[in-house]
Amino acid sequence: MKRIIEKYSEKPKNLFGLLFWNLLFAYSPLAILIGMLSLFEITPVNFNDQELYGIKGLVVSLLFIPFVAGILAALVWLYYSIGNWIMRLLGGLFR
């Protein structure tokens, strides 16, 4: 148990950046698809309780990509940091 805790209790360098870029590229195809559907007036992009179609919907959808990736990266980073902190506390019990 002690070896497992020592092995996995290190934080990777630049974890937030790694999460942000991975989530940015993971969310991009979905946002582009939603934007294209809005561009062809198939389904709207909702922004501030307004349904946006056309080029406005595409632009709003594309501008949301880094925003959503940043929010998700921050939440996952916080979740990981809390778990890592608890793991290091448990690691202190096995020394």
RODO-2510 file (C-alpha; in nm, 4 decimals, decimal comma):
residues 95
     n   res          X          Y          Z
     1     m     0,0000     0,0000     0,0000
     2     k     0,2838     0,2368     0,0853
     3     r     0,4470     0,1914    -0,2578
     4     i     0,1190     0,2575    -0,4361
     5     i     0,0592     0,5778    -0,2403
     6     e     0,4162     0,7000    -0,2994
     7     k     0,3923     0,6215    -0,6701
     8     y     0,0609     0,7960    -0,7359
     9     s     0,0709     1,0835    -0,4878
    10     e     0,2950     1,3013    -0,7060
    11     k     0,1277     1,5767    -0,9003
    12     p     0,2185     1,5847    -1,2692
    13     k     0,3843     1,9043    -1,3812
    14     n     0,1422     2,1520    -1,5370
    15     l    -0,1644     1,9388    -1,4701
    16     f    -0,4069     2,2239    -1,5395
    17     g    -0,2528     2,2931    -1,8807
    18     l    -0,2642     1,9260    -1,9705
    19     l    -0,6296     1,9016    -1,8703
    20     f    -0,7202     2,2259    -2,0488
    21     w    -0,5670     2,1298    -2,3827
    22     n    -0,7071     1,7762    -2,3737
    23     l    -1,0568     1,8984    -2,2911
    24     l    -1,0301     2,1759    -2,5508
    25     f    -0,9642     1,9281    -2,8296
    26     a    -1,2168     1,6798    -2,6895
    27     y    -1,4974     1,9391    -2,6817
    28     s    -1,4123     2,1029    -3,0154
    29     p    -1,5829     1,8495    -3,2481
    30     l    -1,9085     1,8726    -3,0525
    31     a    -1,9040     2,2536    -3,0499
    32     i    -1,8226     2,2675    -3,4211
    33     l    -2,1082     2,0248    -3,4955
    34     i    -2,3519     2,2327    -3,2896
    35     g    -2,2286     2,5478    -3,4638
    36     m    -2,2714     2,3925    -3,8072
    37     l    -2,6252     2,2794    -3,7212
    38     s    -2,6993     2,6340    -3,6126
    39     l    -2,5440     2,7737    -3,9305
    40     f    -2,7812     2,5639    -4,1412
    41     e    -3,0724     2,6578    -3,9098
    42     i    -3,1371     2,3004    -3,8008
    43     t    -3,1005     2,3608    -3,4274
    44     p    -3,0325     2,6823    -3,2370
    45     v    -2,7513     2,7763    -3,0032
    46     n    -2,9050     2,9104    -2,6820
    47     f    -2,7250     3,2097    -2,5313
    48     n    -2,8805     3,4310    -2,2614
    49     d    -3,2220     3,2758    -2,3247
    50     q    -3,2038     3,3666    -2,6925
    51     e    -3,2044     3,1186    -2,9747
    52     l    -2,9253     3,2035    -3,2173
    53     y    -2,9158     3,0753    -3,5726
    54     g    -2,6799     3,1324    -3,8613
    55     i    -2,3374     3,2888    -3,8303
    56     k    -2,4145     3,4218    -3,4801
    57     g    -2,4849     3,0694    -3,3564
    58     l    -2,1643     2,9402    -3,5134
    59     v    -1,9532     3,2176    -3,3600
    60     v    -2,1059     3,1758    -3,0135
    61     s    -2,0550     2,8001    -3,0331
    62     l    -1,6886     2,8444    -3,1280
    63     l    -1,6295     3,1052    -2,8568
    64     f    -1,7650     2,8677    -2,5947
    65     i    -1,4973     2,6050    -2,6660
    66     p    -1,2191     2,7574    -2,4485
    67     f    -1,4710     2,8692    -2,1847
    68     v    -1,6134     2,5196    -2,1371
    69     a    -1,2666     2,3608    -2,1491
    70     g    -1,1404     2,6045    -1,8839
    71     i    -1,4329     2,5418    -1,6500
    72     l    -1,4078     2,1641    -1,6852
    73     a    -1,0278     2,1707    -1,6436
    74     a    -1,0604     2,3785    -1,3262
    75     l    -1,3179     2,1415    -1,1778
    76     v    -1,1201     1,8286    -1,2638
    77     w    -0,7978     1,9891    -1,1332
    78     l    -0,9704     2,0778    -0,8050
    79     y    -1,1136     1,7252    -0,7745
    80     y    -0,7710     1,5737    -0,8466
    81     s    -0,5974     1,8062    -0,5983
    82     i    -0,8354     1,7133    -0,3173
    83     g    -0,7898     1,3427    -0,3879
    84     n    -0,4129     1,3849    -0,4081
    85     w    -0,4088     1,5691    -0,0760
    86     i    -0,6099     1,2907     0,0897
    87     m    -0,3768     1,0305    -0,0605
    88     r    -0,0711     1,2112     0,0789
    89     l    -0,2391     1,2252     0,4204
    90     l    -0,2964     0,8506     0,4035
    91     g     0,0631     0,8043     0,2916
    92     g     0,1762     0,9707     0,6144
    93     l    -0,0079     0,7048     0,8127
    94     f     0,1980     0,4251     0,6511
    95     r     0,5425     0,5727     0,7224
***
